[in-house]
C-alpha cells in the first residue's frame, strides 16, 4: 500500500461567514490538486470554527462569579474562563493554567478546546459546535462537485493521558470508518483478536497533523490518498463513556474531582 499526503497550500485567512467549500476548491486549484475517488480531506478545525463564527473578542465577554473564582484557582484570564465554562458540560479537574473538562460536544480535553492562537490579539476561538455535522456538509458538497466518493475529517490537537505532547485527533468525521472493529479476525499466528478496535480517524488526523503542524505553517488542510477506509462512521464513534475510562477512574479516586464543584 502506498499512501500519499498532499498539502492544500495557499489557503487564505478565514473569517466569519466565509464559504469553506469555495475556499477549499480555490486552494485545490492553486495547489494543482484534483480530488479523486477514495480521497480523504483532513481539515483543521480552526478554519471551520472561524467560518462558523466561533471566534469571540475577549473585551466583549463579561465573566460571571464562577468564572472569576475559577480564574483565581487556575491563574487564567477570567473572560477566557467564562468562554470555557460556556462550552463545558462538566469540570473534571482544575490545574495550574488549565481546566480539564467534558465539553458540550462530548470531548474530554483541556480548556474545552478554547484557544487564542492564530485568531488575532484579544480574541479566542471555540471548537465547532457540531463537527460531525460540519464534516458531513463539507463531504457532501465536495462529492457533488467532483462526482466522487470521499471522506472528510475535521482535526484538532489534543493531549493524552500519561503521554507528553499533543497529537492530531478527529473531532468531526464523515464518509470514513472512524472506528474499525477488528474483533474476530486472526493475527499472524492464527489467534483470534478479542478486544482490538482501531481509531482509524484519529490515526488519519495524526498523519495529517504531521504535515499541517500547529498553524504557523499556514497549511489548513491536506488530502490523503491511498487508504481504503471509506464507509459509515462519525467522530462520535470514538467517544468512550467517561465513567468507563480508566484514566477518569484514577482521577476520580485519587483527586475526588478536585475543585469540581466551584
TORKOL-4160 file (C-alpha; in steps of 0.2 Angstrom, whole numbers, padded with zeros to 4 digits, m for minus):
262
<pt num="1" X="0000" Y="0000" Z="0000"/>
<pt num="2" X="0006" Y="0017" Z="m0004"/>
<pt num="3" X="m0001" Y="0032" Z="0005"/>
<pt num="4" X="0001" Y="0050" Z="m0001"/>
<pt num="5" X="m0002" Y="0066" Z="0008"/>
<pt num="6" X="m0004" Y="0082" Z="m0002"/>
<pt num="7" X="m0005" Y="0099" Z="0007"/>
<pt num="8" X="m0018" Y="0111" Z="0002"/>
<pt num="9" X="m0007" Y="0126" Z="0002"/>
<pt num="10" X="m0012" Y="0145" Z="m0002"/>
<pt num="11" X="m0026" Y="0144" Z="0010"/>
<pt num="12" X="m0032" Y="0161" Z="0014"/>
<pt num="13" X="m0036" Y="0168" Z="0032"/>
<pt num="14" X="m0054" Y="0163" Z="0036"/>
<pt num="15" X="m0067" Y="0175" Z="0043"/>
<pt num="16" X="m0084" Y="0173" Z="0049"/>
<pt num="17" X="m0097" Y="0168" Z="0036"/>
<pt num="18" X="m0084" Y="0163" Z="0023"/>
<pt num="19" X="m0089" Y="0148" Z="0011"/>
<pt num="20" X="m0077" Y="0134" Z="0016"/>
<pt num="21" X="m0081" Y="0124" Z="0001"/>
<pt num="22" X="m0077" Y="0138" Z="m0011"/>
<pt num="23" X="m0061" Y="0141" Z="m0001"/>
<pt num="24" X="m0056" Y="0123" Z="m0002"/>
<pt num="25" X="m0059" Y="0122" Z="m0021"/>
<pt num="26" X="m0050" Y="0138" Z="m0024"/>
<pt num="27" X="m0035" Y="0132" Z="m0014"/>
<pt num="28" X="m0035" Y="0115" Z="m0023"/>
<pt num="29" X="m0034" Y="0124" Z="m0039"/>
<pt num="30" X="m0020" Y="0134" Z="m0034"/>
<pt num="31" X="m0011" Y="0119" Z="m0027"/>
<pt num="32" X="m0015" Y="0110" Z="m0043"/>
<pt num="33" X="m0024" Y="0096" Z="m0034"/>
<pt num="34" X="m0039" Y="0087" Z="m0041"/>
<pt num="35" X="m0049" Y="0076" Z="m0029"/>
<pt num="36" X="m0051" Y="0058" Z="m0033"/>
<pt num="37" X="m0062" Y="0044" Z="m0028"/>
<pt num="38" X="m0057" Y="0037" Z="m0011"/>
<pt num="39" X="m0048" Y="0053" Z="m0006"/>
<pt num="40" X="m0049" Y="0059" Z="0012"/>
<pt num="41" X="m0049" Y="0078" Z="0015"/>
<pt num="42" X="m0042" Y="0082" Z="0033"/>
<pt num="43" X="m0046" Y="0100" Z="0038"/>
<pt num="44" X="m0040" Y="0109" Z="0054"/>
<pt num="45" X="m0055" Y="0113" Z="0065"/>
<pt num="46" X="m0049" Y="0131" Z="0066"/>
<pt num="47" X="m0055" Y="0136" Z="0049"/>
<pt num="48" X="m0071" Y="0128" Z="0051"/>
<pt num="49" X="m0074" Y="0137" Z="0068"/>
<pt num="50" X="m0069" Y="0153" Z="0061"/>
<pt num="51" X="m0081" Y="0152" Z="0046"/>
<pt num="52" X="m0095" Y="0147" Z="0058"/>
<pt num="53" X="m0092" Y="0162" Z="0069"/>
<pt num="54" X="m0085" Y="0154" Z="0084"/>
<pt num="55" X="m0072" Y="0167" Z="0087"/>
<pt num="56" X="m0075" Y="0180" Z="0101"/>
<pt num="57" X="m0067" Y="0196" Z="0106"/>
<pt num="58" X="m0062" Y="0195" Z="0125"/>
<pt num="59" X="m0066" Y="0213" Z="0129"/>
<pt num="60" X="m0084" Y="0209" Z="0125"/>
<pt num="61" X="m0085" Y="0195" Z="0137"/>
<pt num="62" X="m0091" Y="0198" Z="0155"/>
<pt num="63" X="m0085" Y="0184" Z="0167"/>
<pt num="64" X="m0098" Y="0178" Z="0180"/>
<pt num="65" X="m0094" Y="0174" Z="0198"/>
<pt num="66" X="m0090" Y="0156" Z="0194"/>
<pt num="67" X="m0078" Y="0161" Z="0181"/>
<pt num="68" X="m0070" Y="0174" Z="0192"/>
<pt num="69" X="m0067" Y="0161" Z="0206"/>
<pt num="70" X="m0060" Y="0148" Z="0194"/>
<pt num="71" X="m0049" Y="0161" Z="0187"/>
<pt num="72" X="m0041" Y="0163" Z="0204"/>
<pt num="73" X="m0038" Y="0145" Z="0206"/>
<pt num="74" X="m0031" Y="0142" Z="0189"/>
<pt num="75" X="m0022" Y="0158" Z="0186"/>
<pt num="76" X="m0031" Y="0161" Z="0169"/>
<pt num="77" X="m0039" Y="0176" Z="0161"/>
<pt num="78" X="m0057" Y="0177" Z="0169"/>
<pt num="79" X="m0065" Y="0181" Z="0152"/>
<pt num="80" X="m0057" Y="0166" Z="0144"/>
<pt num="81" X="m0063" Y="0155" Z="0158"/>
<pt num="82" X="m0080" Y="0162" Z="0155"/>
<pt num="83" X="m0080" Y="0156" Z="0137"/>
<pt num="84" X="m0073" Y="0139" Z="0143"/>
<pt num="85" X="m0087" Y="0137" Z="0155"/>
<pt num="86" X="m0100" Y="0141" Z="0141"/>
<pt num="87" X="m0093" Y="0126" Z="0132"/>
<pt num="88" X="m0092" Y="0114" Z="0146"/>
<pt num="89" X="m0104" Y="0101" Z="0152"/>
<pt num="90" X="m0093" Y="0095" Z="0167"/>
<pt num="91" X="m0077" Y="0101" Z="0175"/>
<pt num="92" X="m0066" Y="0086" Z="0179"/>
<pt num="93" X="m0051" Y="0094" Z="0186"/>
<pt num="94" X="m0044" Y="0112" Z="0189"/>
<pt num="95" X="m0025" Y="0113" Z="0187"/>
<pt num="96" X="m0012" Y="0127" Z="0186"/>
<pt num="97" X="m0016" Y="0136" Z="0170"/>
<pt num="98" X="m0030" Y="0124" Z="0164"/>
<pt num="99" X="m0047" Y="0116" Z="0166"/>
<pt num="100" X="m0049" Y="0098" Z="0161"/>
<pt num="101" X="m0067" Y="0097" Z="0156"/>
<pt num="102" X="m0080" Y="0087" Z="0147"/>
<pt num="103" X="m0086" Y="0098" Z="0133"/>
<pt num="104" X="m0104" Y="0101" Z="0126"/>
<pt num="105" X="m0099" Y="0091" Z="0111"/>
<pt num="106" X="m0093" Y="0076" Z="0122"/>
<pt num="107" X="m0074" Y="0078" Z="0121"/>
<pt num="108" X="m0063" Y="0077" Z="0136"/>
<pt num="109" X="m0049" Y="0090" Z="0134"/>
<pt num="110" X="m0040" Y="0105" Z="0142"/>
<pt num="111" X="m0050" Y="0121" Z="0142"/>
<pt num="112" X="m0064" Y="0115" Z="0131"/>
<pt num="113" X="m0053" Y="0117" Z="0116"/>
<pt num="114" X="m0054" Y="0136" Z="0118"/>
<pt num="115" X="m0038" Y="0144" Z="0112"/>
<pt num="116" X="m0031" Y="0161" Z="0107"/>
<pt num="117" X="m0018" Y="0155" Z="0094"/>
<pt num="118" X="m0020" Y="0161" Z="0076"/>
<pt num="119" X="m0036" Y="0172" Z="0078"/>
<pt num="120" X="m0028" Y="0189" Z="0082"/>
<pt num="121" X="m0025" Y="0199" Z="0098"/>
<pt num="122" X="m0038" Y="0199" Z="0112"/>
<pt num="123" X="m0048" Y="0185" Z="0103"/>
<pt num="124" X="m0052" Y="0167" Z="0107"/>
<pt num="125" X="m0059" Y="0153" Z="0096"/>
<pt num="126" X="m0071" Y="0139" Z="0102"/>
<pt num="127" X="m0072" Y="0122" Z="0094"/>
<pt num="128" X="m0085" Y="0120" Z="0080"/>
<pt num="129" X="m0102" Y="0117" Z="0088"/>
<pt num="130" X="m0106" Y="0101" Z="0079"/>
<pt num="131" X="m0090" Y="0095" Z="0070"/>
<pt num="132" X="m0098" Y="0079" Z="0063"/>
<pt num="133" X="m0112" Y="0089" Z="0055"/>
<pt num="134" X="m0099" Y="0101" Z="0048"/>
<pt num="135" X="m0089" Y="0087" Z="0041"/>
<pt num="136" X="m0104" Y="0079" Z="0033"/>
<pt num="137" X="m0109" Y="0095" Z="0025"/>
<pt num="138" X="m0092" Y="0098" Z="0018"/>
<pt num="139" X="m0091" Y="0080" Z="0011"/>
<pt num="140" X="m0107" Y="0080" Z="0003"/>
<pt num="141" X="m0103" Y="0097" Z="m0006"/>
<pt num="142" X="m0086" Y="0091" Z="m0012"/>
<pt num="143" X="m0093" Y="0074" Z="m0018"/>
<pt num="144" X="m0107" Y="0083" Z="m0028"/>
<pt num="145" X="m0095" Y="0095" Z="m0035"/>
<pt num="146" X="m0081" Y="0082" Z="m0040"/>
<pt num="147" X="m0093" Y="0067" Z="m0044"/>
<pt num="148" X="m0083" Y="0056" Z="m0032"/>
<pt num="149" X="m0084" Y="0046" Z="m0016"/>
<pt num="150" X="m0073" Y="0053" Z="m0002"/>
<pt num="151" X="m0071" Y="0056" Z="0016"/>
<pt num="152" X="m0069" Y="0071" Z="0027"/>
<pt num="153" X="m0061" Y="0073" Z="0044"/>
<pt num="154" X="m0060" Y="0089" Z="0055"/>
<pt num="155" X="m0045" Y="0088" Z="0065"/>
<pt num="156" X="m0038" Y="0096" Z="0081"/>
<pt num="157" X="m0023" Y="0093" Z="0093"/>
<pt num="158" X="m0027" Y="0085" Z="0110"/>
<pt num="159" X="m0015" Y="0080" Z="0124"/>
<pt num="160" X="m0016" Y="0062" Z="0130"/>
<pt num="161" X="m0017" Y="0054" Z="0147"/>
<pt num="162" X="0001" Y="0048" Z="0153"/>
<pt num="163" X="0009" Y="0054" Z="0137"/>
<pt num="164" X="0018" Y="0070" Z="0134"/>
<pt num="165" X="0014" Y="0081" Z="0119"/>
<pt num="166" X="m0001" Y="0083" Z="0108"/>
<pt num="167" X="m0007" Y="0073" Z="0093"/>
<pt num="168" X="m0020" Y="0075" Z="0080"/>
<pt num="169" X="m0037" Y="0069" Z="0084"/>
<pt num="170" X="m0053" Y="0068" Z="0074"/>
<pt num="171" X="m0067" Y="0079" Z="0081"/>
<pt num="172" X="m0078" Y="0078" Z="0066"/>
<pt num="173" X="m0079" Y="0064" Z="0053"/>
<pt num="174" X="m0090" Y="0059" Z="0038"/>
<pt num="175" X="m0088" Y="0046" Z="0025"/>
<pt num="176" X="m0074" Y="0037" Z="0035"/>
<pt num="177" X="m0075" Y="0021" Z="0045"/>
<pt num="178" X="m0069" Y="0031" Z="0061"/>
<pt num="179" X="m0068" Y="0016" Z="0072"/>
<pt num="180" X="m0063" Y="m0001" Z="0064"/>
<pt num="181" X="m0068" Y="m0016" Z="0074"/>
<pt num="182" X="m0055" Y="m0030" Z="0071"/>
<pt num="183" X="m0063" Y="m0042" Z="0084"/>
<pt num="184" X="m0065" Y="m0059" Z="0077"/>
<pt num="185" X="m0050" Y="m0058" Z="0065"/>
<pt num="186" X="m0035" Y="m0068" Z="0066"/>
<pt num="187" X="m0017" Y="m0062" Z="0070"/>
<pt num="188" X="m0001" Y="m0069" Z="0061"/>
<pt num="189" X="m0001" Y="m0084" Z="0072"/>
<pt num="190" X="m0020" Y="m0088" Z="0070"/>
<pt num="191" X="m0025" Y="m0081" Z="0087"/>
<pt num="192" X="m0042" Y="m0073" Z="0087"/>
<pt num="193" X="m0042" Y="m0054" Z="0091"/>
<pt num="194" X="m0054" Y="m0051" Z="0106"/>
<pt num="195" X="m0053" Y="m0033" Z="0110"/>
<pt num="196" X="m0044" Y="m0024" Z="0096"/>
<pt num="197" X="m0053" Y="m0009" Z="0089"/>
<pt num="198" X="m0043" Y="0004" Z="0079"/>
<pt num="199" X="m0046" Y="0023" Z="0080"/>
<pt num="200" X="m0043" Y="0025" Z="0061"/>
<pt num="201" X="m0050" Y="0043" Z="0060"/>
<pt num="202" X="m0038" Y="0048" Z="0074"/>
<pt num="203" X="m0024" Y="0039" Z="0065"/>
<pt num="204" X="m0028" Y="0049" Z="0049"/>
<pt num="205" X="m0029" Y="0065" Z="0059"/>
<pt num="206" X="m0012" Y="0062" Z="0066"/>
<pt num="207" X="m0005" Y="0059" Z="0049"/>
<pt num="208" X="m0012" Y="0075" Z="0043"/>
<pt num="209" X="m0007" Y="0085" Z="0058"/>
<pt num="210" X="0012" Y="0080" Z="0055"/>
<pt num="211" X="0010" Y="0089" Z="0039"/>
<pt num="212" X="m0001" Y="0104" Z="0044"/>
<pt num="213" X="0008" Y="0107" Z="0060"/>
<pt num="214" X="0000" Y="0119" Z="0073"/>
<pt num="215" X="m0005" Y="0133" Z="0062"/>
<pt num="216" X="0011" Y="0143" Z="0060"/>
<pt num="217" X="0015" Y="0133" Z="0044"/>
<pt num="218" X="0000" Y="0140" Z="0035"/>
<pt num="219" X="m0007" Y="0123" Z="0030"/>
<pt num="220" X="m0025" Y="0122" Z="0034"/>
<pt num="221" X="m0030" Y="0106" Z="0025"/>
<pt num="222" X="m0022" Y="0090" Z="0017"/>
<pt num="223" X="m0028" Y="0077" Z="0005"/>
<pt num="224" X="m0023" Y="0059" Z="0010"/>
<pt num="225" X="m0024" Y="0046" Z="m0004"/>
<pt num="226" X="m0021" Y="0028" Z="m0004"/>
<pt num="227" X="m0031" Y="0022" Z="0011"/>
<pt num="228" X="m0046" Y="0010" Z="0009"/>
<pt num="229" X="m0056" Y="0016" Z="0024"/>
<pt num="230" X="m0071" Y="0025" Z="0017"/>
<pt num="231" X="m0088" Y="0019" Z="0025"/>
<pt num="232" X="m0100" Y="0024" Z="0038"/>
<pt num="233" X="m0094" Y="0032" Z="0054"/>
<pt num="234" X="m0093" Y="0048" Z="0064"/>
<pt num="235" X="m0081" Y="0055" Z="0077"/>
<pt num="236" X="m0094" Y="0052" Z="0089"/>
<pt num="237" X="m0090" Y="0033" Z="0087"/>
<pt num="238" X="m0073" Y="0037" Z="0095"/>
<pt num="239" X="m0080" Y="0044" Z="0112"/>
<pt num="240" X="m0079" Y="0032" Z="0126"/>
<pt num="241" X="m0091" Y="0033" Z="0141"/>
<pt num="242" X="m0082" Y="0044" Z="0153"/>
<pt num="243" X="m0087" Y="0033" Z="0168"/>
<pt num="244" X="m0079" Y="0018" Z="0160"/>
<pt num="245" X="m0062" Y="0027" Z="0156"/>
<pt num="246" X="m0048" Y="0020" Z="0167"/>
<pt num="247" X="m0039" Y="0037" Z="0167"/>
<pt num="248" X="m0055" Y="0045" Z="0173"/>
<pt num="249" X="m0057" Y="0032" Z="0187"/>
<pt num="250" X="m0040" Y="0036" Z="0193"/>
<pt num="251" X="m0043" Y="0054" Z="0193"/>
<pt num="252" X="m0059" Y="0052" Z="0202"/>
<pt num="253" X="m0052" Y="0040" Z="0215"/>
<pt num="254" X="m0036" Y="0050" Z="0218"/>
<pt num="255" X="m0042" Y="0068" Z="0217"/>
<pt num="256" X="m0060" Y="0066" Z="0221"/>
<pt num="257" X="m0065" Y="0078" Z="0207"/>
<pt num="258" X="m0053" Y="0091" Z="0214"/>
<pt num="259" X="m0062" Y="0108" Z="0214"/>
<pt num="260" X="m0076" Y="0101" Z="0203"/>
<pt num="261" X="m0089" Y="0110" Z="0212"/>
<pt num="262" X="m0084" Y="0128" Z="0212"/>
